[in-house]
């Protein structure tokens, strides 16, 4: 079990954003295939640079585990004819498994005899199995975008140029559509050798480093981090750290060398993000800040190579950034010649979606919807209306046209310059939040509501014209918009009914023909699916989620409050007994045709006692629910268990007397309806 596998897939430079997911898929594919083929191993480690994806498997077994499997065929009754010979069914079973009549036998299973056979299979050498496995794990990697090259059938994110496959010191001649693995790798594109023979894993790692390739991404990342911190310190500042940028830079270099460059201080008069965006998003530079977080006139870049002629590289990077910042300064000066109303008018020339109109149409809808909702929430009416009116205007500014990452931010900055209220300016920026999973949420109620309105306008509009996410396809990012709404509602504790909001928004699309009720129903279902996923990620049990969502309530914050309470409440020893009782209630309640209870039809004391207790409990539950005391309401409902058990022990619900039967069913139906005020406990799974 001291065997190892080295598998290197050499590629043309991969986009950094695809590297991590590719490594995860390769490891998952290899793990699955080795397990399915009965090859034992201790661990699989993955490494990557822009030009290579590497899997190293340690503790590989020499061969597959031998297989001994007992196979069951048809019953003896079907397998044998009257004369005792094997039937076509039995012979088909044997033929399909490659067996002879002498290989089969009969065995009794729970009183029925079946035809059986024990199949033994000698394990193949691991090296033989890998010949089949290693090409497949590459072919089965899925990318958002992929390509074909050189007349090959397979697709990959970038062309594959070489393969290295070694089991210990032996080459495994894997054939990936004509690309045959060897023990020849390549070094750094500019600093290393093109043909490097490797004899072992240790030799491979040593020679890569000698040829300016740091294979381990964690080591590369630490090198980059140490270097950029040292460089920032040398100019009296510190790195304005961005973990995503650090991750990206890690995967665009094989041998990192950090250096700093300078730019003119006049650019520091620009809004901070205007300076940082060209650095980070366009050039992959790290900004440098002082102890107060203010920008300094420096940037840090990471070269893919050593320090040879680094001054030339520095000057080249400074020129590139200078051009970017000069453009930004020009755009800023041009834009600030006008107020946002000037740009808002230009939105009429930008199509949002062919059937949904222009960006000006969308801007008008946001303004109208905010007016309809403002009295229901703790917002300043004039400020949210003003923010809704202006929030899309910066999309047609010179700055956002050049740097689209700055949408919303430039609207905020320009509105401040033109003297708009601070809340209005903030809401203009915040209405795009959250922009991605894990992003910040709006800090103001005006920003929160405008963000929700904008996202629901997009969702409702596309649903109204029949464009909805299908499978993995979501070209208009409607799932992200939905998740953004849910995140704001939960993090900012906002009570909002999804169906009511959808209805208000859809009223703005009167020029489009659609079935409003069906569209609202589809939107609510869409939100429910995203809600399920979100609650699950937040640690709520799947059956608790079902119990809560079965209520058909559309207030997401309230649904989560209930789900959290129930999730904690069901963690108790007495749960099973309670749920058994409540499930009997819900099962029989479904048969009820009326909720009218006639006390005169009670025949047993248990009926009257249960009814009397229920009336008290139902009233108290309603009061507790109005106060959102869901745990207490569950505790109160649980007090009925004793009387419910006594009821079932004492009477036959499905009595021969139709009136008595219906009266008892009505009692149970009322109890069940009371339970549904909280959730549907019948959805809870118990052991």
matplotlib code that plots the C-alpha trace (Angstrom):
import matplotlib.pyplot as plt

x = [0.0, 3.0, 2.2, 1.5, 0.0, 1.2, -1.2, -0.5, -2.8, -0.8, -3.0, -2.8, -3.3, -6.5, -8.8, -8.2, -11.9, -12.2, -9.2, -10.7, -13.9, -11.9, -9.7, -12.8, -14.4, -11.2, -10.8, -14.5, -14.4, -11.2, -12.4, -15.7, -14.0, -11.4, -14.1, -16.3, -13.4, -12.4, -9.0, -8.1, -6.1, -5.2, -5.6, -5.9, -4.3, -4.8, -2.6, -2.8, -1.0, -2.3, -0.7, -1.2, -3.7, -2.2, -3.6, -1.3, -2.8, -1.0, -1.4, -2.7, -3.3, -1.4, -4.6, -8.4, -10.0, -11.2, -14.9, -17.2, -20.8, -24.0, -26.5, -30.2, -32.3, -36.0, -37.9, -37.7, -41.3, -40.3, -36.8, -37.9, -40.2, -42.6, -40.0, -37.3, -35.4, -34.4, -36.8, -35.9, -36.0, -33.4, -31.2, -31.4, -30.2, -27.3, -26.4, -26.5, -24.0, -21.8, -22.8, -23.4, -26.0, -23.5, -22.8, -26.3, -28.2, -31.5, -31.8, -34.8, -35.6, -38.6, -40.3, -39.7, -36.8, -34.8, -32.1, -28.6, -25.0, -21.8, -19.6, -15.9, -13.7, -10.0, -8.9, -6.9, -3.6, -4.2, -2.0, -4.4, -7.5, -5.9, -5.5, -9.3, -10.0, -7.6, -8.9, -12.5, -12.1, -10.8, -13.6, -16.3, -15.3, -18.0, -17.3, -19.7, -17.7, -15.5, -13.9, -12.8, -9.4, -7.4, -10.3, -10.9, -14.3, -13.7, -14.3, -12.2, -11.7, -8.5, -6.5, -4.7, -1.1, 0.6, 0.0, 2.3, 1.1, 3.4, 2.6, 5.7, 8.5, 6.5, 4.8, 1.1, 0.5, -2.9, -4.4, -6.6, -7.9, -4.4, -2.6, -0.5, 0.9, 4.7, 7.2, 8.0, 6.7, 7.5, 8.7, 7.8, 6.8, 9.7, 12.2, 12.0, 12.9, 10.4, 11.2, 11.8, 12.1, 10.9, 11.6, 9.5, 7.1, 10.0, 12.0, 8.9, 8.5, 12.2, 12.6, 9.4, 10.8, 14.2, 12.3, 10.4, 7.2, 5.8, 3.2, 1.4, -1.1, -1.1, 2.6, 2.3, -0.4, 1.7, 4.6, 2.4, 1.0, 4.4, 5.8, 3.0, 3.0, 6.7, 6.5, 3.6, 5.6, 8.6, 6.6, 5.0, 1.6, -0.3, -2.1, -5.8, -6.4, -9.0, -9.2, -10.8, -8.0, -5.4, -7.0, -7.1, -3.4, -2.4, -3.8, -2.4, 1.3, 3.6, 6.5, 5.4, 7.5, 5.8, 6.9, 5.4, 4.6, 3.6, 0.9, 0.3, -1.2, -3.8, -5.8, -6.3, -8.9, -11.1, -13.6, -11.8, -13.4, -12.7, -9.0, -9.2, -11.4, -8.9, -6.2, -8.1, -10.6, -8.6, -4.9, -5.0, -3.0, -3.3, -4.0, -1.9, -3.5, -2.3, -3.2, -6.5, -7.5, -6.9, -5.3, -1.6, -0.2, 1.2, 0.1, 1.5, 1.6, 2.8, 4.9, 4.8, 8.6, 11.7, 13.1, 15.1, 14.7, 11.8, 12.3, 11.2, 8.2, 7.4, 7.5, 5.3, 2.7, 2.8, 2.1, -0.8, -2.4, -1.6, -3.7, -6.5, -6.6, -6.3, -9.4, -11.2, -10.3, -11.6, -14.8, -15.3, -14.9, -17.2, -19.9, -19.9, -20.8, -24.3, -26.8, -28.4, -31.6, -29.7, -28.5, -31.9, -33.5, -30.9, -32.2, -34.9, -32.3, -31.2, -33.3, -33.8, -35.6, -37.4, -40.9, -40.2, -39.2, -36.2, -34.2, -36.3, -39.5, -37.9, -36.9, -40.6, -41.8, -39.5, -40.7, -44.4, -43.9, -42.0, -44.9, -47.4, -45.2, -43.7, -46.6, -46.2, -42.6, -40.4, -39.0, -38.9, -41.4, -39.7, -36.2, -37.2, -39.1, -36.1, -33.7, -36.1, -36.2, -32.5, -31.1, -30.6, -29.3, -25.6, -25.9, -25.5, -22.6, -19.2, -17.6, -20.0, -19.9, -16.1, -16.1, -19.4, -18.4, -19.0, -22.8, -24.6, -21.4, -21.0, -24.7, -24.1, -20.9, -22.4, -25.6, -23.5, -21.6, -24.9, -26.2, -28.7, -29.6, -27.2, -30.0, -30.9, -27.3, -26.8, -30.0, -28.9, -25.8, -27.5, -30.3, -27.8, -26.9, -26.3, -24.4, -23.2, -23.4, -21.9, -22.0, -23.1, -26.8, -28.3, -27.7, -30.8, -34.5, -34.7, -31.9, -33.4, -36.8, -35.5, -33.3, -36.2, -38.5, -35.8, -35.1, -38.8, -39.5, -36.9, -38.3, -41.9, -41.3, -39.5, -42.0, -44.8, -43.3, -42.6, -38.8, -37.9, -34.8, -34.7, -32.2, -28.8, -29.7, -30.5, -29.2, -30.9, -29.7, -33.2, -32.2, -29.5, -32.1, -34.4, -31.7, -30.8, -34.4, -34.5, -31.1, -32.3, -35.5, -33.8, -30.7, -32.6, -35.7, -38.2, -41.8, -43.0, -45.5, -44.0, -47.3, -48.6, -45.4, -45.5, -49.1, -48.2, -45.2, -47.2, -49.7, -46.9, -46.9, -50.5, -49.2, -48.3, -50.9, -50.5, -52.5, -51.7, -52.8, -50.7, -47.7, -48.0, -48.3, -45.2, -43.3, -44.3, -43.2, -39.9, -39.3, -40.3, -37.7, -35.0, -36.3, -35.9, -32.3, -31.5, -33.1, -31.3, -28.0, -28.9, -29.2, -33.0, -34.2, -35.8, -39.0, -39.3, -39.0, -41.8, -43.9, -43.5, -43.9, -47.0, -48.7, -48.7, -47.6, -45.6, -43.8, -40.2, -39.1, -42.0, -41.4, -37.8, -38.8, -41.3, -38.8, -36.0, -38.4, -39.7, -36.2, -35.2, -38.5, -38.5, -35.2, -36.8, -37.2, -41.0, -41.3, -42.2, -45.2, -46.5, -46.2, -47.9, -50.9, -50.9, -50.5, -53.6, -55.4, -54.3, -55.0, -58.6, -59.1, -58.7, -61.9, -64.0, -66.6, -67.5, -66.0, -69.3, -69.2, -72.3, -71.8, -75.1, -73.6, -70.8, -71.2, -68.1, -66.5, -63.2, -64.9, -66.3, -62.9, -60.9, -63.3, -63.2, -59.4, -59.1, -61.2, -58.9, -55.7, -56.8, -57.5, -54.1, -52.3, -53.8, -52.6, -49.1, -48.9, -49.9, -46.9, -44.7, -44.1, -44.0, -42.1, -44.6, -47.5, -46.0, -45.7, -49.3, -50.5, -48.5, -50.6, -53.5, -51.6, -53.0, -56.6, -56.1, -54.7, -57.6, -60.0, -58.6, -58.5, -62.1, -64.1, -64.2, -64.0, -65.5, -68.7, -71.6, -73.7, -73.0, -73.8, -71.5, -68.7, -68.9, -69.0, -65.8, -64.1, -65.1, -63.5, -60.3, -60.4, -60.7, -57.7, -55.7, -56.6, -55.4, -52.1, -51.8, -51.7, -48.2, -47.1, -48.1, -46.6, -47.6, -44.7, -42.2, -40.3, -39.9, -38.4]
y = [0.0, 2.3, 2.9, 6.3, 7.8, 11.1, 12.4, 15.8, 17.3, 20.0, 22.8, 26.1, 28.9, 28.3, 31.2, 31.4, 31.3, 27.7, 26.2, 25.4, 23.8, 21.8, 20.3, 19.5, 17.7, 15.8, 14.6, 13.6, 11.7, 9.9, 9.0, 7.7, 5.6, 4.1, 3.1, 1.6, -0.4, -1.7, 0.0, 1.1, 4.3, 6.5, 10.0, 12.1, 15.6, 18.1, 20.9, 23.5, 26.3, 28.1, 25.4, 22.2, 20.2, 17.6, 14.7, 12.8, 9.6, 7.9, 4.5, 2.8, -0.9, -3.1, -4.5, -4.5, -6.3, -9.7, -9.8, -12.5, -11.7, -13.8, -13.1, -13.8, -14.8, -15.7, -17.8, -21.6, -21.6, -19.5, -21.0, -24.7, -26.3, -29.2, -31.7, -30.2, -28.6, -24.9, -22.5, -19.7, -17.2, -19.3, -19.8, -16.1, -15.3, -17.7, -16.4, -12.8, -13.6, -15.9, -19.0, -22.7, -24.9, -26.3, -22.8, -22.2, -23.4, -22.7, -20.9, -20.2, -16.5, -15.9, -19.1, -18.8, -20.5, -18.5, -19.5, -18.2, -18.2, -17.0, -15.1, -14.7, -12.2, -11.9, -8.3, -6.6, -4.8, -1.2, 0.0, -1.7, -0.2, 3.3, 3.1, 3.2, 5.5, 8.4, 9.5, 9.4, 11.6, 14.3, 13.9, 14.0, 17.5, 20.0, 23.7, 26.7, 27.3, 24.8, 24.3, 21.7, 21.8, 19.9, 17.9, 16.1, 15.1, 15.9, 19.4, 21.1, 24.6, 25.0, 22.7, 19.9, 19.7, 17.0, 14.3, 12.8, 9.5, 7.6, 4.8, 4.8, 4.9, 3.3, 5.3, 4.5, 5.2, 6.8, 7.8, 10.8, 11.1, 10.8, 12.6, 9.8, 10.1, 9.9, 10.9, 14.2, 17.5, 21.1, 23.9, 27.6, 29.0, 31.5, 30.4, 26.6, 23.8, 22.5, 18.8, 17.6, 13.9, 12.8, 9.4, 9.6, 11.9, 13.3, 13.9, 15.6, 18.0, 18.9, 19.5, 21.6, 23.9, 24.0, 25.1, 27.9, 26.1, 26.2, 23.5, 23.7, 26.6, 27.0, 27.6, 30.0, 31.9, 32.3, 33.4, 36.1, 37.2, 37.5, 39.3, 41.9, 42.6, 43.2, 45.4, 47.4, 47.9, 49.2, 52.2, 52.9, 51.3, 48.1, 46.0, 46.7, 42.9, 41.3, 37.5, 36.9, 38.8, 36.9, 33.7, 34.8, 35.9, 32.6, 30.8, 33.1, 32.7, 29.7, 31.5, 34.7, 37.8, 40.9, 44.5, 48.0, 50.8, 54.4, 56.7, 60.4, 61.7, 63.8, 60.6, 60.2, 63.0, 60.6, 58.5, 55.6, 52.8, 54.7, 54.3, 50.7, 49.2, 49.6, 48.3, 45.2, 44.3, 45.2, 44.8, 42.4, 44.9, 45.2, 48.8, 50.2, 52.0, 53.9, 53.1, 55.0, 53.0, 55.9, 55.1, 55.8, 56.5, 53.0, 49.6, 46.1, 43.7, 40.1, 39.0, 35.4, 35.0, 36.1, 39.5, 39.8, 43.3, 43.9, 47.7, 47.4, 45.4, 48.0, 50.9, 49.0, 48.4, 52.0, 53.2, 50.8, 52.0, 55.7, 55.3, 53.7, 56.3, 59.2, 57.8, 57.5, 61.1, 62.3, 60.4, 61.7, 65.3, 64.8, 63.1, 65.7, 68.4, 67.0, 66.0, 62.6, 63.8, 64.5, 60.9, 59.5, 60.8, 58.9, 55.6, 55.7, 54.6, 51.5, 48.4, 46.5, 43.6, 43.7, 43.0, 44.7, 48.0, 50.3, 51.1, 54.3, 52.1, 50.1, 53.3, 54.5, 51.1, 51.3, 54.8, 53.8, 50.6, 52.5, 54.9, 52.1, 50.4, 53.3, 53.7, 50.0, 50.3, 52.5, 54.6, 58.3, 58.6, 61.4, 59.8, 56.4, 58.0, 60.1, 57.2, 55.1, 57.9, 58.2, 54.8, 53.6, 56.9, 56.2, 53.2, 55.6, 57.7, 57.5, 56.0, 53.1, 52.5, 52.0, 50.3, 48.5, 47.2, 50.7, 50.8, 52.1, 53.3, 56.1, 56.9, 57.4, 59.5, 61.7, 62.3, 63.3, 65.8, 67.2, 67.7, 64.8, 63.7, 61.1, 58.5, 58.9, 58.5, 55.4, 53.8, 54.4, 52.3, 49.8, 48.9, 46.6, 44.7, 41.9, 41.5, 37.9, 35.2, 36.5, 40.1, 42.9, 43.8, 47.3, 49.2, 51.5, 50.6, 52.8, 50.8, 47.5, 48.2, 49.6, 46.6, 44.2, 46.2, 46.3, 42.5, 41.6, 43.8, 41.8, 38.4, 39.3, 40.8, 37.8, 35.4, 37.4, 36.9, 33.3, 33.5, 31.4, 29.5, 26.0, 23.4, 25.0, 27.7, 31.1, 33.6, 36.6, 35.6, 35.3, 32.9, 35.3, 38.1, 35.9, 34.9, 38.6, 39.3, 36.4, 37.5, 41.1, 40.0, 37.7, 39.7, 43.0, 41.5, 42.8, 41.4, 41.1, 38.9, 37.7, 37.1, 40.6, 42.2, 40.2, 41.3, 45.0, 44.7, 42.8, 45.7, 47.7, 45.3, 46.1, 46.4, 42.7, 39.9, 37.2, 35.3, 37.2, 34.5, 31.9, 34.1, 34.9, 31.2, 30.5, 33.3, 32.0, 28.5, 29.8, 31.6, 28.5, 26.4, 29.0, 29.3, 25.5, 25.6, 28.7, 27.2, 23.9, 25.8, 27.5, 24.2, 23.7, 20.1, 19.2, 17.9, 21.1, 23.1, 21.1, 21.5, 25.3, 25.8, 23.7, 26.7, 28.5, 31.6, 34.1, 36.0, 34.7, 36.2, 34.7, 31.3, 31.3, 32.3, 29.4, 27.0, 27.9, 27.5, 24.1, 22.9, 23.5, 22.3, 18.8, 18.0, 16.3, 12.7, 12.8, 13.9, 10.5, 9.9, 13.4, 13.0, 9.7, 11.2, 14.3, 12.2, 10.2, 13.5, 14.8, 11.5, 11.3, 15.1, 14.8, 12.7, 15.4, 17.1, 19.7, 21.7, 22.1, 20.4, 19.5, 18.9, 17.0, 14.2, 13.5, 10.0, 9.7, 11.9, 11.8, 13.7, 16.5, 16.8, 17.0, 19.6, 21.7, 21.7, 22.4, 25.6, 26.9, 25.8, 27.1, 30.6, 30.7, 29.4, 32.2, 34.8, 33.3, 33.2, 36.8, 37.5, 35.2, 32.9, 29.8, 27.6, 28.5, 27.8, 24.3, 23.6, 24.7, 22.5, 19.6, 19.8, 18.2, 15.0, 13.3, 14.1, 13.0, 9.7, 9.2, 10.1, 7.5, 4.9, 5.5, 5.9, 4.5, 7.6, 5.9, 5.0, 3.2, 6.2, 8.7, 11.8, 10.6, 9.7, 13.1, 15.0, 13.2, 13.9, 17.5, 17.7, 16.3, 18.6, 21.6, 20.4, 19.8, 23.3, 24.8, 23.0, 24.4, 27.9, 26.9, 24.4, 20.9, 18.6, 15.6, 16.5, 15.9, 12.6, 10.5, 7.2]
z = [0.0, -0.4, -4.1, -5.4, -8.5, -10.1, -12.8, -14.4, -17.0, -18.9, -20.4, -22.0, -19.4, -17.6, -16.4, -12.7, -11.9, -13.2, -11.4, -8.0, -9.3, -11.8, -9.0, -7.0, -9.9, -10.8, -7.2, -6.9, -10.2, -9.3, -5.8, -7.2, -10.0, -7.7, -5.1, -7.8, -9.2, -5.7, -5.6, -2.1, -1.4, 1.5, 0.2, -2.9, -3.0, -5.8, -7.0, -9.8, -11.6, -14.7, -16.9, -15.0, -12.9, -10.8, -8.7, -6.3, -4.9, -1.9, -0.4, -3.6, -3.5, -6.0, -7.4, -7.2, -4.3, -5.4, -5.9, -4.5, -5.1, -4.6, -7.4, -7.1, -10.1, -10.6, -8.1, -8.4, -9.5, -12.6, -13.0, -13.3, -15.8, -14.8, -16.0, -13.8, -16.6, -16.5, -18.2, -20.5, -17.6, -15.7, -18.8, -19.5, -16.0, -16.4, -19.9, -18.7, -15.9, -18.0, -15.9, -16.6, -15.0, -12.6, -11.2, -9.9, -6.8, -5.0, -1.7, 0.5, 1.2, 3.5, 2.4, -1.3, -3.1, -5.7, -8.1, -7.0, -8.1, -6.5, -8.9, -8.2, -10.0, -9.7, -9.2, -12.0, -11.4, -10.4, -13.3, -15.8, -14.2, -14.2, -18.0, -18.2, -15.3, -15.9, -19.3, -18.1, -15.0, -17.3, -19.9, -17.2, -15.9, -16.6, -17.3, -17.8, -21.0, -22.8, -26.1, -28.7, -30.4, -32.9, -34.3, -30.9, -29.7, -26.0, -24.5, -21.9, -20.6, -22.5, -24.9, -23.2, -24.4, -22.4, -19.8, -17.1, -15.5, -13.1, -10.7, -8.6, -11.2, -14.0, -16.8, -17.3, -21.0, -20.6, -24.0, -23.9, -27.5, -28.9, -26.1, -24.6, -21.1, -20.5, -17.8, -19.6, -18.1, -18.8, -16.6, -16.4, -19.8, -20.0, -17.3, -17.3, -19.6, -22.2, -21.8, -18.2, -17.6, -14.2, -12.6, -9.5, -7.5, -5.5, -8.7, -10.2, -7.4, -7.2, -10.9, -11.1, -8.5, -10.2, -13.3, -11.6, -10.9, -7.3, -7.7, -4.3, -4.5, -0.7, -0.8, -3.7, -1.9, 1.2, -0.9, -2.5, 0.8, 2.5, -0.5, -0.9, 2.8, 2.8, -0.3, 1.2, 4.4, 2.4, 1.2, 4.6, 4.0, 4.1, 1.6, 1.1, 1.2, -1.1, -0.6, -4.0, -5.7, -3.8, -4.8, -8.5, -8.5, -7.0, -10.0, -12.7, -11.7, -11.3, -9.7, -8.0, -7.5, -6.0, -6.7, -6.2, -8.7, -8.2, -9.7, -9.6, -6.3, -8.3, -8.8, -5.1, -5.4, -7.3, -5.3, -3.7, -5.7, -9.0, -8.3, -6.9, -9.6, -12.5, -10.2, -8.9, -11.6, -14.7, -13.7, -10.7, -8.6, -4.8, -3.6, -0.8, 2.2, 5.2, 8.8, 8.5, 5.4, 3.0, -0.4, -1.0, -4.4, -4.8, -6.1, -5.8, -8.7, -8.8, -11.7, -13.1, -12.9, -11.1, -10.4, -13.6, -15.0, -12.6, -13.0, -16.7, -15.6, -13.0, -15.5, -17.9, -15.3, -14.1, -17.7, -18.0, -14.8, -15.6, -18.8, -16.9, -14.2, -16.8, -18.5, -15.2, -14.3, -17.7, -17.4, -13.8, -14.9, -17.9, -15.8, -13.1, -15.6, -15.4, -12.7, -12.5, -14.1, -17.3, -17.4, -16.3, -19.5, -21.6, -20.1, -22.7, -25.3, -23.4, -23.7, -20.5, -22.2, -25.5, -24.0, -20.7, -22.1, -21.6, -18.4, -18.2, -18.1, -15.3, -13.5, -13.7, -12.3, -9.3, -8.6, -8.8, -6.7, -4.0, -3.7, -3.3, -0.5, 1.4, 3.9, 4.9, 6.0, 8.1, 5.3, 4.5, 1.7, -0.2, 0.2, -1.2, -4.0, -4.9, -4.7, -6.9, -9.4, -9.7, -9.0, -12.6, -13.9, -13.5, -15.9, -18.9, -17.4, -19.0, -15.9, -15.6, -19.3, -19.0, -15.5, -15.1, -11.7, -10.4, -11.1, -8.1, -6.5, -9.1, -8.7, -5.0, -5.5, -8.2, -6.2, -3.2, -5.3, -6.6, -3.0, -2.7, 0.8, 2.3, 2.6, -1.0, -2.1, 0.1, -1.2, -4.8, -4.1, -1.8, -4.2, -6.0, -2.7, -2.2, -5.5, -4.8, -2.2, 1.1, 0.0, 2.4, 2.6, 2.6, 5.8, 5.4, 5.2, 2.0, 0.4, 1.5, 0.2, -3.1, -3.6, -2.9, -5.3, -8.1, -7.8, -7.7, -10.7, -12.7, -11.5, -12.0, -15.4, -16.8, -15.3, -16.9, -20.3, -19.7, -19.2, -16.1, -15.0, -16.3, -14.9, -14.6, -17.1, -15.6, -18.1, -16.4, -12.9, -11.5, -8.8, -7.6, -7.5, -5.5, -3.1, -2.7, -1.6, 0.8, 2.3, 2.9, 4.5, 6.9, 7.8, 8.1, 9.8, 7.3, 7.3, 3.7, 1.9, -1.4, -3.2, -2.3, -3.5, -6.7, -7.3, -6.8, -9.2, -11.8, -11.9, -13.6, -16.5, -17.7, -21.3, -21.3, -21.6, -18.9, -16.3, -13.2, -10.7, -12.4, -12.6, -8.9, -8.1, -10.1, -8.4, -4.9, -5.8, -7.2, -3.9, -1.9, -3.7, -2.9, 0.6, 1.1, 0.0, 2.1, 5.3, 4.7, 4.5, 7.8, 9.6, 9.5, 9.1, 5.7, 7.3, 9.5, 6.3, 4.7, 7.9, 7.7, 4.0, 3.9, 5.6, 2.3, 4.1, 2.0, 4.8, 4.6, 7.9, 9.8, 8.1, 9.3, 12.8, 12.9, 11.3, 13.8, 16.8, 15.5, 14.7, 18.3, 19.8, 18.1, 19.8, 22.8, 24.0, 24.1, 20.5, 19.0, 21.3, 20.7, 16.9, 16.9, 18.6, 16.3, 13.2, 14.1, 14.4, 11.0, 9.2, 10.4, 10.1, 6.4, 6.3, 7.9, 5.8, 8.4, 11.2, 13.1, 16.5, 18.4, 22.1, 22.3, 20.2, 22.7, 24.1, 26.2, 28.8, 26.8, 24.0, 26.2, 28.1, 24.8, 23.4, 26.5, 26.7, 23.0, 23.2, 25.9, 24.1, 20.7, 22.1, 23.9, 20.8, 18.7, 21.2, 21.3, 17.5, 17.3, 19.5, 17.4, 20.4, 18.4, 20.9, 23.6, 21.2, 20.4, 24.1, 24.7, 21.8, 23.3, 26.4, 24.4, 24.0, 27.1, 26.3, 22.6, 23.7, 26.1, 23.3, 21.0, 23.8, 24.7, 21.5, 18.0, 15.8, 12.7, 14.6, 12.8, 13.7, 10.9, 13.0, 15.9, 13.4, 11.7, 15.0, 16.1, 12.8, 13.1, 16.5, 15.2, 12.2, 14.4, 16.5, 13.3, 12.0, 15.3, 14.8, 11.3, 12.8, 13.8, 11.2, 9.9, 12.5, 10.3, 8.1, 10.9, 10.5, 13.7, 14.6]

ax = plt.figure().add_subplot(projection="3d")
ax.plot(x, y, z, "-o")
ax.set_aspect("equal")
plt.show()
